[in-house]
């Protein structure tokens, strides 16, 4: 059996997922990842990973569509079977997501349903289907949000579903622990990504975030990727069922 580490990362064509993919590749991990629509960006991520000396392939997937979720896993495991002789991999990073800013009084049912499918149902079903393919002593990392600890107006739907991700992760850790697999949550604070670009165009809002953060700045994707890299390392073997907030100490 090959000792080469392999990660499956959802939503890695940009932002946090891209930084995670590059971090793990720099640590010596081959990468399989999903992207939603950005094929050109996905191709660039593959090129960057290959420049680090690791193998990479990206597959289009809609994490809110359960047929697409199942197809992603089949594509990944078929690829691994063909290239390595085994469909197994080591790390599952559930990162793909979308966002909505809406007051409770204004939230439409389809907005709530879409957040649920992408962040919870799709993640849950991918994890369930992936469990037989994750090697013993592997790692599962689910991405949540600082918004499950602190509140910002208009984020109730997004944050509530991320709260469910955190509860799921604790139950998952209990279930997979006998195989030596860890399951943890990383909860970013405010980070410069495509998803937060509109919010961070407002200099006054950026100043508020900086003044409200112990480390005095808005986060970068690499700040989050480093934590994910640690959780996928041998040094994190005794860390499981934990919520690790990587927020620079915002809204303490």
Backbone as CSV, one residue per row, in Angstrom:
resi,resn,N_x,N_y,N_z,CA_x,CA_y,CA_z,C_x,C_y,C_z
1,UNK,0.844,-1.194,0.000,0.000,0.000,0.000,0.878,1.242,0.000
2,UNK,0.534,2.198,-0.834,1.311,3.430,-0.919,1.180,4.235,0.364
3,UNK,2.277,4.877,0.754,2.260,5.743,1.934,1.965,7.198,1.566
4,UNK,1.774,7.462,0.265,1.501,8.831,-0.183,0.159,9.309,0.359
5,UNK,0.158,10.462,1.017,-1.071,11.034,1.551,-1.867,11.698,0.431
6,UNK,-3.196,11.548,0.523,-4.103,12.088,-0.487,-5.262,12.768,0.227
7,UNK,-5.636,13.953,-0.256,-6.753,14.698,0.322,-7.837,14.921,-0.706
8,UNK,-9.086,14.853,-0.260,-10.241,15.272,-1.051,-10.789,16.529,-0.388
9,UNK,-10.806,17.628,-1.139,-11.224,18.931,-0.627,-12.371,19.443,-1.480
10,UNK,-13.450,19.876,-0.856,-14.549,20.448,-1.631,-14.391,21.972,-1.699
11,UNK,-14.723,22.516,-2.866,-14.694,23.960,-3.060,-13.301,24.547,-2.983
12,UNK,-12.384,24.056,-3.819,-10.985,24.473,-3.693,-10.452,25.212,-4.911
13,UNK,-11.316,25.807,-5.704,-10.828,26.571,-6.855,-10.462,27.999,-6.492
14,UNK,-10.838,28.431,-5.275,-10.578,29.807,-4.867,-10.659,29.897,-3.344
15,UNK,-10.296,31.047,-2.822,-10.512,31.352,-1.420,-9.879,30.382,-0.441
16,UNK,-10.638,30.057,0.598,-10.133,29.192,1.658,-9.733,27.823,1.126
17,UNK,-10.570,27.236,0.286,-10.284,25.901,-0.221,-9.010,25.845,-1.031
18,UNK,-8.776,26.850,-1.843,-7.538,26.907,-2.623,-6.336,26.979,-1.688
19,UNK,-6.409,27.832,-0.674,-5.301,27.954,0.272,-5.066,26.644,1.001
20,UNK,-6.128,25.941,1.347,-5.991,24.637,2.005,-5.308,23.632,1.082
21,UNK,-5.725,23.623,-0.169,-5.125,22.697,-1.131,-3.631,22.957,-1.284
22,UNK,-3.256,24.220,-1.391,-1.846,24.553,-1.552,-1.059,24.253,-0.273
23,UNK,-1.666,24.495,0.880,-1.001,24.183,2.145,-0.717,22.687,2.261
24,UNK,-1.734,21.874,1.982,-1.551,20.430,2.093,-0.577,19.915,1.039
25,UNK,-0.630,20.490,-0.154,0.327,20.092,-1.189,1.753,20.412,-0.753
26,UNK,1.946,21.572,-0.131,3.268,21.944,0.361,3.745,20.988,1.450
27,UNK,2.785,20.356,2.149,3.123,19.373,3.175,3.343,17.978,2.590
28,UNK,3.229,17.857,1.253,3.509,16.585,0.609,2.299,15.759,0.257
29,UNK,1.120,16.377,0.220,-0.136,15.661,-0.030,-0.588,15.852,-1.468
30,UNK,-1.029,14.767,-2.113,-1.691,14.875,-3.414,-3.134,15.313,-3.192
31,UNK,-3.678,16.057,-4.157,-4.964,16.723,-3.953,-5.977,16.331,-5.027
32,UNK,-7.162,15.940,-4.575,-8.355,15.861,-5.427,-9.326,16.894,-4.870
33,UNK,-9.906,17.705,-5.744,-10.793,18.738,-5.219,-11.985,18.948,-6.138
34,UNK,-13.005,19.559,-5.573,-14.169,19.935,-6.365,-14.187,21.441,-6.568
35,UNK,-14.862,21.840,-7.633,-15.140,23.251,-7.881,-16.563,23.327,-8.412
36,UNK,-17.180,24.491,-8.249,-18.578,24.618,-8.655,-18.704,25.001,-10.133
37,UNK,-18.159,26.163,-10.498,-18.298,26.645,-11.876,-16.987,27.141,-12.483
38,UNK,-15.986,27.369,-11.654,-14.805,28.120,-12.082,-13.737,27.180,-12.639
39,UNK,-13.966,26.634,-13.834,-13.029,25.652,-14.382,-11.647,26.250,-14.626
40,UNK,-11.585,27.476,-15.139,-10.287,28.090,-15.388,-9.518,28.264,-14.086
41,UNK,-10.214,28.689,-13.042,-9.569,28.833,-11.737,-9.124,27.487,-11.202
42,UNK,-9.939,26.462,-11.429,-9.574,25.110,-10.989,-8.323,24.624,-11.707
43,UNK,-8.233,24.900,-12.997,-7.041,24.513,-13.760,-5.788,25.202,-13.217
44,UNK,-5.942,26.436,-12.788,-4.811,27.173,-12.224,-4.374,26.558,-10.894
45,UNK,-5.335,26.124,-10.090,-4.995,25.464,-8.828,-4.218,24.176,-9.098
46,UNK,-4.671,23.405,-10.078,-3.949,22.182,-10.451,-2.513,22.517,-10.831
47,UNK,-2.337,23.554,-11.647,-0.993,23.936,-12.084,-0.125,24.353,-10.899
48,UNK,-0.698,25.083,-9.953,0.070,25.526,-8.785,0.472,24.345,-7.909
49,UNK,-0.426,23.383,-7.759,-0.100,22.208,-6.956,0.987,21.380,-7.645
50,UNK,0.851,21.222,-8.943,1.865,20.463,-9.679,3.224,21.157,-9.622
51,UNK,3.226,22.481,-9.560,4.480,23.215,-9.434,5.150,22.953,-8.087
52,UNK,4.361,22.517,-7.119,4.904,22.144,-5.812,5.383,20.695,-5.787
53,UNK,5.228,20.019,-6.926,5.694,18.644,-7.011,4.681,17.601,-6.602
54,UNK,3.410,18.005,-6.451,2.371,17.060,-6.057,1.388,16.866,-7.211
55,UNK,0.585,15.824,-7.122,-0.426,15.539,-8.129,-1.744,16.188,-7.729
56,UNK,-2.526,16.562,-8.737,-3.802,17.214,-8.453,-4.764,16.995,-9.604
57,UNK,-6.051,16.943,-9.255,-7.113,16.895,-10.254,-8.360,17.520,-9.645
58,UNK,-9.098,18.271,-10.465,-10.323,18.909,-10.006,-11.531,18.386,-10.760
59,UNK,-12.651,18.239,-10.058,-13.905,17.781,-10.658,-15.005,18.788,-10.351
60,UNK,-15.833,19.066,-11.348,-16.976,19.944,-11.133,-18.018,19.227,-10.279
61,UNK,-18.558,19.938,-9.301,-19.598,19.363,-8.455,-20.443,20.468,-7.851
62,UNK,-21.701,20.167,-7.671,-22.636,21.052,-6.974,-22.957,20.380,-5.649
63,UNK,-22.449,20.910,-4.555,-22.620,20.263,-3.256,-24.036,20.361,-2.733
64,UNK,-24.887,21.105,-3.411,-26.291,21.149,-3.043,-27.135,20.136,-3.790
65,UNK,-26.507,19.357,-4.662,-27.202,18.346,-5.466,-26.637,16.981,-5.088
66,UNK,-27.483,16.112,-4.532,-26.966,14.864,-3.975,-26.462,13.907,-5.050
67,UNK,-27.007,13.969,-6.260,-26.472,13.155,-7.352,-25.067,13.630,-7.710
68,UNK,-24.869,14.939,-7.708,-23.546,15.491,-8.005,-22.549,15.130,-6.910
69,UNK,-22.996,15.126,-5.670,-22.134,14.739,-4.546,-21.664,13.298,-4.710
70,UNK,-22.600,12.397,-5.014,-22.245,10.982,-5.204,-21.311,10.812,-6.397
71,UNK,-21.549,11.583,-7.456,-20.705,11.492,-8.647,-19.281,11.958,-8.332
72,UNK,-19.157,13.011,-7.529,-17.828,13.498,-7.141,-17.031,12.397,-6.455
73,UNK,-17.642,11.728,-5.503,-16.917,10.682,-4.787,-16.555,9.537,-5.715
74,UNK,-17.459,9.177,-6.617,-17.157,8.096,-7.557,-16.009,8.483,-8.480
75,UNK,-16.034,9.721,-8.965,-14.940,10.181,-9.822,-13.611,10.133,-9.073
76,UNK,-13.624,10.583,-7.840,-12.393,10.618,-7.055,-11.863,9.217,-6.789
77,UNK,-12.745,8.311,-6.367,-12.283,6.964,-6.018,-11.930,6.151,-7.258
78,UNK,-12.654,6.364,-8.349,-12.276,5.692,-9.601,-10.907,6.168,-10.068
79,UNK,-10.674,7.456,-9.963,-9.371,8.016,-10.348,-8.250,7.408,-9.503
80,UNK,-8.480,7.324,-8.211,-7.457,6.772,-7.329,-7.216,5.288,-7.612
81,UNK,-8.292,4.560,-7.877,-8.144,3.141,-8.194,-7.275,2.963,-9.439
82,UNK,-7.525,3.806,-10.432,-6.770,3.711,-11.686,-5.311,4.125,-11.500
83,UNK,-5.078,5.199,-10.745,-3.730,5.756,-10.658,-2.871,5.124,-9.566
84,UNK,-3.501,4.657,-8.484,-2.726,4.156,-7.347,-2.996,2.693,-7.027
85,UNK,-4.042,2.120,-7.633,-4.396,0.743,-7.323,-5.278,0.596,-6.104
86,UNK,-5.699,1.718,-5.510,-6.578,1.702,-4.343,-7.481,2.925,-4.391
87,UNK,-8.759,2.799,-4.003,-9.654,3.956,-3.998,-9.568,4.777,-2.715
88,UNK,-8.665,4.425,-1.830,-8.635,5.073,-0.522,-7.843,6.375,-0.520
89,UNK,-8.223,7.252,0.404,-7.504,8.503,0.616,-7.445,8.779,2.112
90,UNK,-6.759,9.855,2.488,-6.428,10.085,3.892,-7.211,11.213,4.553
91,UNK,-7.451,12.282,3.810,-8.031,13.479,4.403,-9.274,13.902,3.621
92,UNK,-10.362,14.183,4.343,-11.557,14.763,3.744,-11.755,16.139,4.356
93,UNK,-11.733,17.169,3.505,-11.903,18.552,3.957,-13.207,19.074,3.361
94,UNK,-14.218,19.230,4.200,-15.526,19.715,3.750,-15.550,21.234,3.871
95,UNK,-15.218,21.897,2.770,-15.065,23.347,2.767,-16.104,24.072,1.908
96,UNK,-16.627,23.443,0.872,-17.489,24.143,-0.089,-18.656,24.825,0.615
97,UNK,-18.971,26.020,0.149,-20.083,26.723,0.768,-20.579,27.884,-0.066
98,UNK,-21.706,28.411,0.357,-22.254,29.642,-0.205,-22.669,30.523,0.961
99,UNK,-23.292,31.643,0.673,-23.504,32.634,1.725,-24.798,33.370,1.461
100,UNK,-25.410,33.850,2.513,-26.595,34.691,2.371,-26.658,35.638,3.554
101,UNK,-26.965,36.889,3.275,-27.186,37.884,4.322,-28.660,38.266,4.259
102,UNK,-29.396,37.896,5.285,-30.836,38.143,5.287,-31.368,38.107,6.715
103,UNK,-32.206,39.054,7.042,-32.849,39.050,8.349,-33.821,37.885,8.455
104,UNK,-34.065,37.423,9.660,-35.045,36.346,9.858,-36.369,36.730,9.222
105,UNK,-36.785,37.965,9.419,-38.090,38.409,8.917,-38.154,38.453,7.399
106,UNK,-36.996,38.447,6.724,-36.962,38.554,5.268,-36.513,37.266,4.577
107,UNK,-36.140,36.240,5.331,-35.534,35.052,4.741,-36.556,34.217,3.980
108,UNK,-36.280,33.993,2.701,-37.146,33.164,1.874,-36.796,31.693,2.073
109,UNK,-37.794,30.836,1.913,-37.599,29.413,2.142,-36.523,28.831,1.234
110,UNK,-36.485,29.269,-0.031,-35.501,28.689,-0.947,-34.067,29.077,-0.566
111,UNK,-33.890,30.250,0.049,-32.564,30.656,0.519,-32.116,29.735,1.648
112,UNK,-33.000,29.482,2.592,-32.686,28.595,3.705,-32.426,27.175,3.210
113,UNK,-33.241,26.707,2.286,-33.068,25.353,1.747,-31.729,25.207,1.042
114,UNK,-31.337,26.229,0.283,-30.075,26.157,-0.450,-28.886,26.115,0.496
115,UNK,-28.901,26.945,1.525,-27.833,26.908,2.523,-27.763,25.542,3.192
116,UNK,-28.911,24.998,3.522,-28.966,23.685,4.171,-28.375,22.603,3.275
117,UNK,-28.761,22.600,2.005,-28.284,21.542,1.102,-26.769,21.613,0.913
118,UNK,-26.246,22.802,0.733,-24.817,22.943,0.447,-23.969,22.702,1.689
119,UNK,-24.347,23.331,2.796,-23.481,23.315,3.975,-23.683,22.091,4.866
120,UNK,-24.888,21.543,4.894,-25.137,20.439,5.821,-25.459,19.133,5.104
121,UNK,-26.505,19.111,4.301,-26.908,17.851,3.683,-25.838,17.315,2.742
122,UNK,-25.323,18.162,1.848,-24.296,17.703,0.917,-23.039,17.258,1.635
123,UNK,-22.620,18.033,2.646,-21.447,17.683,3.438,-21.671,16.371,4.184
124,UNK,-22.846,16.220,4.782,-23.188,15.017,5.531,-23.167,13.790,4.618
125,UNK,-23.799,13.902,3.468,-23.890,12.742,2.572,-22.536,12.406,1.951
126,UNK,-21.733,13.414,1.611,-20.397,13.121,1.097,-19.574,12.401,2.155
127,UNK,-19.648,12.879,3.382,-18.895,12.250,4.468,-19.353,10.818,4.682
128,UNK,-20.645,10.620,4.733,-21.186,9.260,4.912,-20.665,8.324,3.827
129,UNK,-20.756,8.756,2.591,-20.361,7.899,1.470,-18.845,7.726,1.394
130,UNK,-18.104,8.710,1.929,-16.642,8.649,1.865,-16.034,7.781,2.955
131,UNK,-16.745,7.528,4.045,-16.161,6.830,5.189,-15.482,5.508,4.829
132,UNK,-16.072,4.674,3.966,-15.384,3.416,3.639,-14.069,3.616,2.892
133,UNK,-13.878,4.812,2.312,-12.686,5.065,1.495,-11.602,5.842,2.248
134,UNK,-11.925,6.354,3.437,-10.931,7.082,4.226,-10.105,6.069,5.005
135,UNK,-8.810,6.162,4.850,-7.933,5.210,5.521,-8.022,5.350,7.039
136,UNK,-7.817,4.260,7.762,-7.697,4.326,9.211,-6.623,5.333,9.577
137,UNK,-6.839,6.050,10.670,-5.957,7.122,11.133,-5.982,8.342,10.215
138,UNK,-7.059,8.454,9.430,-7.221,9.603,8.559,-7.767,10.809,9.300
139,UNK,-8.122,11.825,8.546,-8.581,13.090,9.121,-9.808,13.595,8.365
140,UNK,-10.770,14.109,9.119,-11.906,14.824,8.539,-11.931,16.212,9.163
141,UNK,-11.962,17.234,8.324,-12.025,18.612,8.798,-13.233,19.275,8.151
142,UNK,-14.140,19.789,8.967,-15.315,20.501,8.491,-15.159,21.991,8.789
143,UNK,-15.536,22.821,7.834,-15.371,24.266,7.993,-16.681,24.885,8.469
144,UNK,-16.607,25.578,9.583,-17.766,26.261,10.153,-17.550,27.766,10.049
145,UNK,-17.849,28.495,11.102,-17.745,29.951,11.060,-17.686,30.508,12.476
146,UNK,-16.964,31.610,12.633,-16.995,32.328,13.904,-18.391,32.794,14.263
147,UNK,-19.271,32.865,13.272,-20.642,33.333,13.503,-21.470,32.373,14.354
148,UNK,-20.958,31.197,14.652,-21.662,30.331,15.602,-21.371,30.740,17.049
149,UNK,-20.342,31.576,17.251,-20.027,32.078,18.597,-20.529,33.498,18.797
150,UNK,-20.258,34.390,17.843,-20.705,35.772,17.955,-21.788,36.035,16.918
151,UNK,-22.544,37.091,17.104,-23.672,37.374,16.217,-23.432,38.661,15.440
152,UNK,-23.814,38.621,14.161,-23.789,39.785,13.283,-25.140,39.816,12.571
153,UNK,-25.751,40.954,12.539,-27.092,41.078,11.984,-27.167,40.508,10.571
154,UNK,-28.179,39.701,10.296,-28.425,39.192,8.956,-27.794,37.856,8.642
155,UNK,-27.147,37.236,9.638,-26.448,35.971,9.363,-27.113,34.778,10.035
156,UNK,-28.359,34.896,10.441,-28.999,33.836,11.237,-29.096,32.518,10.483
157,UNK,-29.465,32.555,9.213,-29.645,31.310,8.457,-28.306,30.606,8.267
158,UNK,-27.324,31.338,7.800,-25.985,30.777,7.575,-25.392,30.236,8.870
159,UNK,-25.442,31.034,9.926,-24.818,30.641,11.186,-25.537,29.459,11.830
160,UNK,-26.852,29.419,11.734,-27.596,28.300,12.321,-27.209,26.978,11.679
161,UNK,-27.049,26.983,10.369,-26.665,25.757,9.673,-25.220,25.391,9.991
162,UNK,-24.353,26.370,10.119,-22.985,26.079,10.546,-22.956,25.511,11.960
163,UNK,-23.877,25.960,12.807,-23.990,25.373,14.132,-24.316,23.891,14.058
164,UNK,-25.165,23.514,13.118,-25.484,22.098,12.917,-24.259,21.314,12.451
165,UNK,-23.424,21.932,11.624,-22.180,21.290,11.185,-21.297,20.972,12.393
166,UNK,-21.249,21.875,13.347,-20.410,21.657,14.529,-20.935,20.507,15.382
167,UNK,-22.241,20.428,15.564,-22.815,19.307,16.316,-22.561,17.997,15.588
168,UNK,-22.792,17.987,14.274,-22.532,16.788,13.475,-21.099,16.307,13.650
169,UNK,-20.164,17.236,13.681,-18.752,16.862,13.760,-18.437,16.143,15.060
170,UNK,-19.033,16.556,16.161,-18.801,15.864,17.432,-19.329,14.436,17.383
171,UNK,-20.505,14.248,16.838,-21.060,12.903,16.699,-20.209,12.053,15.758
172,UNK,-19.740,12.689,14.676,-18.893,11.982,13.718,-17.605,11.511,14.389
173,UNK,-16.997,12.389,15.193,-15.748,12.032,15.875,-15.940,10.803,16.753
174,UNK,-17.064,10.737,17.435,-17.346,9.578,18.284,-17.470,8.308,17.453
175,UNK,-18.080,8.432,16.282,-18.349,7.266,15.443,-17.102,6.731,14.759
176,UNK,-16.197,7.605,14.361,-15.032,7.158,13.590,-13.782,6.971,14.442
177,UNK,-13.874,7.317,15.716,-12.700,7.280,16.559,-12.062,5.907,16.686
178,UNK,-12.877,4.850,16.647,-12.330,3.506,16.787,-11.409,3.136,15.627
179,UNK,-11.513,3.872,14.531,-10.615,3.642,13.394,-9.403,4.568,13.425
180,UNK,-9.284,5.340,14.476,-8.177,6.276,14.571,-8.368,7.523,13.739
181,UNK,-9.560,7.709,13.178,-9.855,8.887,12.363,-10.285,10.025,13.284
182,UNK,-9.748,11.203,13.073,-10.177,12.371,13.830,-11.160,13.192,12.992
183,UNK,-12.036,13.907,13.690,-12.986,14.806,13.030,-13.036,16.098,13.827
184,UNK,-12.733,17.191,13.174,-12.669,18.487,13.837,-13.311,19.568,12.984
185,UNK,-13.614,20.683,13.633,-14.175,21.857,12.973,-13.156,22.988,13.036
186,UNK,-12.980,23.682,11.925,-12.248,24.948,11.902,-13.260,26.050,11.633
187,UNK,-13.257,27.062,12.494,-14.229,28.151,12.397,-13.508,29.461,12.105
188,UNK,-13.479,29.896,10.847,-12.824,31.172,10.516,-13.631,32.366,11.020
189,UNK,-12.932,33.460,11.232,-13.595,34.738,11.445,-13.741,35.449,10.111
190,UNK,-13.542,36.751,10.104,-13.625,37.515,8.862,-12.330,37.308,8.076
191,UNK,-12.463,36.828,6.842,-11.303,36.501,6.013,-11.481,37.138,4.639
192,UNK,-10.398,37.639,4.073,-10.427,38.172,2.703,-10.622,37.027,1.712
193,UNK,-11.821,36.884,1.167,-12.105,35.904,0.122,-13.085,36.526,-0.862
194,UNK,-13.368,35.792,-1.940,-14.365,36.264,-2.897,-15.736,36.413,-2.230
195,UNK,-16.029,35.550,-1.246,-17.333,35.572,-0.599,-17.514,36.817,0.275
196,UNK,-16.422,37.357,0.804,-16.512,38.527,1.680,-16.077,39.810,0.989
197,UNK,-15.789,39.740,-0.299,-15.233,40.896,-1.017,-16.122,42.128,-0.883
198,UNK,-17.426,41.949,-1.068,-18.338,43.098,-1.027,-18.326,43.753,0.354
199,UNK,-18.290,42.932,1.409,-18.276,43.472,2.764,-16.995,44.258,3.041
200,UNK,-15.883,43.781,2.489,-14.585,44.374,2.804,-14.209,45.513,1.857
201,UNK,-15.125,45.889,0.963,-14.909,47.094,0.144,-15.160,48.361,0.956
202,UNK,-15.890,48.207,2.048,-16.238,49.340,2.910,-15.110,49.555,3.917
203,UNK,-14.352,50.650,3.754,-13.200,50.905,4.619,-13.615,51.043,6.084
204,UNK,-14.781,51.619,6.305,-15.257,51.768,7.675,-15.545,50.438,8.330
205,UNK,-16.097,49.525,7.568,-16.383,48.197,8.102,-15.087,47.432,8.371
206,UNK,-14.138,47.556,7.465,-12.833,46.911,7.687,-12.207,47.435,8.964
207,UNK,-12.281,48.755,9.176,-11.717,49.347,10.390,-12.408,48.800,11.630
208,UNK,-13.714,48.607,11.555,-14.459,48.021,12.675,-13.956,46.621,12.975
209,UNK,-13.796,45.817,11.927,-13.313,44.456,12.131,-11.903,44.462,12.726
210,UNK,-11.048,45.336,12.210,-9.672,45.394,12.717,-9.642,45.826,14.176
211,UNK,-10.465,46.807,14.512,-10.505,47.296,15.893,-11.128,46.279,16.843
212,UNK,-11.910,45.357,16.296,-12.592,44.353,17.120,-11.830,43.041,17.194
213,UNK,-10.631,42.998,16.609,-9.843,41.767,16.537,-8.568,41.926,17.355
214,UNK,-8.309,40.961,18.222,-7.145,41.056,19.111,-5.845,41.231,18.332
215,UNK,-5.720,40.544,17.191,-4.503,40.628,16.401,-4.522,41.772,15.392
216,UNK,-5.604,42.553,15.370,-5.607,43.836,14.692,-5.715,43.836,13.188
217,UNK,-6.187,42.754,12.587,-6.330,42.759,11.130,-7.406,41.757,10.726
218,UNK,-7.817,41.843,9.473,-8.717,40.853,8.880,-7.880,39.652,8.446
219,UNK,-8.451,38.460,8.546,-7.722,37.243,8.213,-7.471,37.084,6.724
220,UNK,-6.511,36.233,6.407,-6.203,35.833,5.042,-6.432,34.333,4.912
221,UNK,-6.719,33.830,3.708,-6.970,32.394,3.546,-5.855,31.518,4.110
222,UNK,-4.621,31.981,3.994,-3.495,31.183,4.493,-3.546,31.008,6.009
223,UNK,-4.165,31.968,6.714,-4.303,31.837,8.168,-5.156,30.627,8.530
224,UNK,-6.164,30.372,7.731,-7.056,29.236,7.976,-6.412,27.950,7.481
225,UNK,-5.762,28.032,6.338,-5.140,26.845,5.748,-4.093,26.245,6.670
226,UNK,-3.362,27.085,7.401,-2.357,26.570,8.308,-2.940,25.709,9.408
227,UNK,-4.120,26.083,9.889,-4.797,25.294,10.922,-5.252,23.954,10.353
228,UNK,-5.791,23.986,9.145,-6.199,22.737,8.489,-4.983,21.848,8.268
229,UNK,-3.875,22.452,7.852,-2.652,21.682,7.666,-2.215,20.999,8.943
230,UNK,-2.299,21.716,10.064,-1.952,21.111,11.351,-2.863,19.931,11.668
231,UNK,-4.167,20.103,11.484,-5.113,19.039,11.823,-4.912,17.794,10.968
232,UNK,-4.293,17.957,9.805,-4.009,16.823,8.933,-2.596,16.277,9.144
233,UNK,-1.921,16.756,10.159,-0.555,16.299,10.427,-0.539,15.225,11.508
234,UNK,0.567,14.525,11.604,0.728,13.508,12.652,0.661,14.137,14.038
235,UNK,1.100,15.387,14.153,1.105,16.053,15.454,-0.298,16.271,16.008
236,UNK,-1.326,16.231,15.155,-2.709,16.453,15.599,-3.458,15.155,15.857
237,UNK,-2.731,14.063,16.004,-3.379,12.742,16.139,-4.264,12.633,17.376
238,UNK,-4.035,13.465,18.405,-4.787,13.359,19.655,-5.832,14.466,19.782
239,UNK,-6.088,15.152,18.664,-7.066,16.245,18.647,-8.275,15.787,17.846
240,UNK,-9.413,15.652,18.504,-10.625,15.272,17.782,-11.849,15.830,18.503
241,UNK,-12.933,16.005,17.751,-14.209,16.545,18.251,-14.060,17.983,18.744
242,UNK,-13.086,18.711,18.190,-12.824,20.065,18.649,-13.274,21.107,17.632
243,UNK,-13.715,22.232,18.161,-13.975,23.421,17.345,-12.804,24.369,17.551
244,UNK,-12.034,24.598,16.499,-10.879,25.487,16.574,-11.222,26.761,15.822
245,UNK,-11.380,27.841,16.556,-11.701,29.109,15.912,-10.415,29.803,15.490
246,UNK,-10.303,30.081,14.207,-9.152,30.807,13.656,-9.663,32.164,13.200
247,UNK,-9.717,33.090,14.139,-10.346,34.388,13.869,-9.495,35.567,14.271
248,UNK,-8.282,35.323,14.746,-7.457,36.419,15.229,-7.965,37.016,16.524
249,UNK,-8.954,36.362,17.133,-9.535,36.889,18.372,-10.520,38.001,18.122
250,UNK,-11.467,37.779,17.191,-12.446,38.806,16.880,-13.615,38.759,17.873
251,UNK,-14.119,39.920,18.205,-15.285,40.089,19.082,-15.135,39.337,20.400
252,UNK,-13.995,39.496,21.015,-13.774,38.897,22.332,-14.543,39.683,23.388
